[in-house]
Amino acid sequence: MEEEPVPLLHGPVMPRSAQAYILLTILIGLAALAAEATNWRCDDPLQFAAYCALAVLASRWKVVLPGIQGTMSVNCVVVMIGISQLSPGEAVAMAFVSTLFQCLWKAKAVDPVKIAFSLASIAISVLVTGAVLASPFLENAGLGVPLRLLLASLAYFVTNTGQIALAISATSRRGFLGVWRQNYFWSFPYYLAGAGFTAGFNWVSASQGWQASVLILPFVYLVSRSYGLHVNELRQEKERAEVEREHARQMADLHFRTVEALALAIEAKDQTTHNHLRRVQVYCVEVGKELKLPQPEMDALVAASLLHDIGKLAVPEHIIAKPAKLTAEEFEKMKTHPVVGAQILDRVKFPYPVVPVVRHHHEKWDGTGYPDGLKGKEIPVGARILAAVDCLDALASHRQYRPALPIDDAIATVKSMAGRAFDPEIVGRWISL
């Protein structure tokens, strides 16, 4: 396969190093073309014309690859065939014609520098590849034609993609290896496959004549077409995945806005809770990070830290605002808020487990909490974190029925309840933060 030439100009002014490299490549390519022109040899004009036509046709068999700059065509196979069966001058001319066709066919704008560089670089690639394939050293070393074809395809890959990657690197001031690896290295197996197709083509040509070997080209087309359909399916699947990700993001935003709206409802009910809720959220996030909670549990903890008291909407205001200790009856009414809050939030259908955290944030480590009397690790970890954090901040905050405790006294109180009311590991990890 062969990459579509990539535009070289990335701005109004090309760096001097890029100018020098591109000019040098063009001069070397022109010198190579001039040398081959003086040694021109064409033993079979019909074969040369047929291969040129096939190269032009193959240059249009393109596959757009998802996430990769440029396209793939099967022109590499035809060029490799030309290198192995034609004279060096004919092979260069064939590649020259197909590359020029690629640059001009349906081009929205003609860039003379880009065209000159593309023609020069393909000429250099073809001559280097042909030199490797016909190398007396490799032949004397005992390497047969299949292995020499393999090495020739490697040389074609390195010279063809390397020259373009170096041009992009010079014009964009990016690292050569990074550009080459990102844009072209993945295509290496297709160059090796091109060597295999060339070997099969040459075998048919040797036994039946080159005209019979042209019948292999429809097979090459079918392979490229099938691959193109597969890639198109992958691209459509990627687009569907992006749509699903966007939908998930919108749903996450919706849930976040729902959390904010419900938090405002809590604040409207009890004006003393606003700063308390925000502080609890910050502390819960830090404890969750320290404990390395999975992302769903972390998301649930963040939401529950704001919404754990939403059930107080069902508690009479005179109980919430009472400046004295609650009676037993009033306390029983207050104890309903975790269950009511869980019922409210269950209707929201959060994509993470908010409801259990809200329902159980008044459970105690020793099983004496409410509403379900859970104990130890029966209590969801988010609820265990929230219980300790909520208690500490409440103790350190002013309430209508008591003044705030000094922070050291509040910490000492929470630590004294570790193992009874709170998870001792969570208290120890959090207090040490």
N, C-alpha and C positions, 0 to 999 in steps of 0.2 A: 504494500500500500504506500501511497505518497501523500504528504501533507500539502494542502493548499498554501501557496506562498502567503506569508503573513505581512501586512503593511509594516514598513520600516520606519516611517515618520510618525513620531508621537507628539510633535509640537511644531511650532513655526521655525525653530532653529535646531538643526541637528548638531549634536556635540562633535567637536573636531576629531575625537578618536573614532567616532562612528563614520564620519566622512572619510577619514583615511582608510579605515578597514573596507568600506564599501568600494571606494575607488580602487584599492589594491586588488580586491576580488574581481572587479570588472576588467582591470588591465590583465590579470592572469588569465581570466576566461577568454579575453580577446586574443591573447598570445596563443592559447591552446587551440582556439578555433583557426587561427591563421596557420599554425603548424599542421593541423589536420587537413586544411584546405590544400596545402601544397602537396600532401601525400594522399590525395583523394583516390579512392578505389571503390568501384561498384561492380561487383561480379554479376549480380542479377538485379537489374533495375526494377523488375516486377515485384520481386521479394521486398526490396527496399521500399517501394511505393506502398505495398500492402502493409508492411509493418508501420510505416508512418501513419497510414490511415487508421490502423488499429490503435496506435498510441494516442492519436487525437480522440478517437471514440472512447477509449478507456479513460481518458482524462475527464470525461463527463460522467462516469459512473462514480458518483460521489456519495458519501455517507456523512451526515452531520452528526458529530459525536457530542453527547451531553456533557457539559461542564468543561469542554476542551476548546481552546481557541483554534479555529480552522476546521477543515474537513479532511476526509480520507478518500482517496480514489485508488483504483486498481492499476493505475498507469505504471506503478513500480514494476509490476509483473512483466508488462510489455517491454519496458526499458531494459530489464534484466535479460529478456529473451533476445532483444536486439544486440546487447553487449556480447552475448554468448555466440550469436550466429552471424553478425555483420562485421564489417571492418570497423576500426575505431572511428573513422570519419563518419561513416554511415550511422553508427550508434549515436554519436554526438548530434548529428543533424536530425535524427528521429526524435531524440529528447528535446532538442532545440525547438522543433516545430510544435510538438505537443505542449511544451511549457508556454510558448508564445500564444498558442490558442487558449490555454487556461487563463492567461493574463488579460487577453483582449475580449474573450467571449462574454457578451452581456455585461461588460464592465461599466459601472456607473461613472467612473473617472479613470483616466489613463495617467499613471505615474511613471514617467520615463525612467527615473532612478530605480524604482522597484522592478520594472521590467528588465532593465539592463542587469541589475544584480541577480534576478532570478535566472536569466539566461546564462550568465557567467557561472553562477554557482552550480547549475545543473550540468554544464559542460565539464567543469572540474570534477564533479562527482562521477560522471560517466567515465571519464578518462582514468581516474584513480581506480574505479571498480574494474574496468577492463584490464588495467595493468596488473591488478591482483589476480584476476582470473587467468590471465595468460602468463603469469610469472614463471620463468624457467626455474627459479629457485624452489618454488613450491612443487613444481613437477618433478624436479630432480630429487626432492626430499621424499618422493613416493606418494604424494597426496594425489588421489584420483580426482576426477572431475566433480563428483558430488561434494567432496570436502572443499575443493577450491571454490565451487559455487557458494557454499556456506560462508567461507571467508570473504568472498566477493560481496555477498549480500550484507555482511557486517560492515565492510568498507563503505558500501553505498549508504547504509544507515548512518554511519558516523559522519561522513562528509556531507550528505544531503541535509540532515537535521542539524548537524553541528554548525554549519555555515549560517543557517537561518537563525538559530538560537544565539549565536555570537552577535549577529546584526541587531537582534532585538535587545540583547544585553547592553550593547554599546549605545543604542539610541535611547533606551529607557533608564540607563544607569542602574540596572539590576544585575545581580550576580549571574554569571553564565551558567553555572551548574544548576542553580535554582530554576532559571528559565528553561533550560534543556530538560531537566527532570520533570517539571510541571507540564510542559507543552508537548514534548516529543518522546521521552524515554519509554512511555507506555506502548509506543508503536513498534518497538523492536521485534516482538513476536511476528508481526505481520510482514516485516522484511524477511524473516526466516521462512515464513510460509511462501513468500514470493520465490525464494530459492528452490523450494520444493516444486512449485508449479513450473518453474523454468526447467528443472531437471526432467519432469514429465513431458513437457513440450519438446525438449531436445530429443528425448528418446523416440517419440512418435515421428519427429522430423527425420531422424536418422534412418528409420525403418520404412517410412511411407512417403517421405518428401515433405518439404516445409508447408506445401499447400494443404496437406491433410492435417498437419498439426494445428492449423488455424481453428479446427473444430473444437479444440480445448477451450477456446475463448468463451463460447457460450456457457460452459461450466463455471468459468471464473466469474462471469456476469451473474449467474444464478447464486453463487456463494456470496458475492458482494451485495446482491439484492436481498437475499435472506438475512444477511447481517444487518443491512439497513432497516429492514422491517423490525428486526429484534431491537435495534437501538431506538427506533421510533416508539416501540412499546415501552422501553425503559424510560424514554423521555416523557411519555404520557403518564406513566406511573409516578415519575418524579413530580410532574405537575400536579397530579392528584394528591400526592403526599404534601406538597406545598399548600394546596388548598385546605387539606385537613389540618395542617399545622396552623394556618391562619385562622381557621375556625376554632381550633383549640385555644389560640391566643385570645380571640375575641371572647370565648367563653370564660377564660381566666380573668379577662378584664371585667366581664359582667359580674363574676363572682366577687371580684375585688370591690366593685362599686356597690354590690349588695351588702358586703361586709361594712363598708363605710356608711351606707344608709342606715343599717341596723345599729351601728355604733352611735350614730347621731340620735337615734330613737332612745337608746339607753341614756345618753347625755341629757336629752330633754326631760327624762323622767327623774334623773338624779344628778344635779349639777356638780356634785362633789366627785363624780367618777371620771371626768374627762381626762385630767392629767394622770390620775391613777391608772387608767386603762393604757395610756400611751407608755407610761413607765413600765408597766407589767409586760407590755409587748416587747419593749427593748430588752428587758431582762430575760424573758423567755427565749428570745432569739439567741442570745449569747449562751444560755444554758444548752439549748438545742444544738448549737454548733459544737460546744464542748463535748457533748455526748455523741456527736456525729449521727444525728437522727437521719433516717432516710428522707428524701425530699417530700413524699406525700405526708409523712408525719410532721415534718417541719412546716409545711404549708398549713396543715390542720392546727398546729400550735399557734402560728401567727394569727390565724383567723379567730381561734377560740380565745386568745388573750384579749381581744377586743370585744368578743361577743358572749363571754361566759356569764355575764349578769343580765343578759337580755330577758331572762325569765322574770326579772323583777318588774317587768311591765304589768304582770298580773298580780303583783303585791300591792295592797292599798298604800297610798302615799303617806298616810299618817304613821304607818309602820316603818317605812323607809326613812322618814325624816324625824322619827321619834328621838328626842335628845336624852332619853334615859334607857336603862336596860329593858329589853323586851320581856314581856310576860311569856309564860310557857305556851299559851295559845298563839300569841303573836309570832313566837319563834317557829312554831309548827307551820304557820302560814309562810314565813320567810323560807323555810326549808323546801318549799315546793318550787322555788325558782330554778334549780338545776333541771328538774324534770320538764317544767314548762318551757325553759329555754331550749332543751333538746327537741321537744315537740315542734317548736317554731322553726328551728334550723333544719329539722328533718324534711320540711316542705321545700327547702331551697335546693336540695339535692347537690350538695357540694361534691366535687370530684375527689375529695380527700376526707379522711375521717374526723370531721369537726364535732359531730354529734356526741360520740363517746367521751371526748375530752370535756365538753360542756356539761354533760350529764354527771360525770364522776369527779368534778374538780373539788368537791367537798367530801370525798371519801378519805379515810385515814388509813395509814400504814397498818395499824393494829386492828382494823375492821370495825371501829366504832363510829365511822362517819356515815354520811347519808348521800343519796337516797337508798342504795342497795346493800350497804354494809360490806363492800368489797374490801379485801385486805392484801397487803404485799403487792406482788407483781400481777395480781388479778386486775389492779387498777391500771388503765392505759398510761403509758409513760408520759404522754402529753399532759394528762390530768395530774400526775404526780409532780411534774415540773410546775404547772400552773398553780397547784395548791400551795407549794412552798413560796413561790415568788409572790403570789397574791397576798399571802399572809404577811410576809415581811414588809411589803410596801404599804399595806393597810395599817400595820403597827406603827410605821414611821410617818404616817400621814395624819393630819388633823381630822377628827370626826366630830359630829355634833354632840355625841355622848361622851367624848374624852379627848384630851389633847394628844398630839403626836409624841411618840417615844423618841428619845435620842437614838440615832442609827445604831450605835454600839449595843444599846439595850435591846433594840428590835432584833438585831442579829443574834444576840445571846438567847433571846426567847425562842427564836426559830431553831437554833442549835439544840436547845434543851428539849425540844419536841421531836427531834430526829429519832427515828426508830419507834415512835408512838404515833404521831400525827403524820410525819413526812418520811419519805424514802431517805434513809441516812446517806446513801451514795450520792443522791442528787444534792442534798444539803451540803455535803462535804465538798463536792466538785464545784458547786455554785459559789459558796462562801469563799473558796480559795481563788476565784477568778479575780 
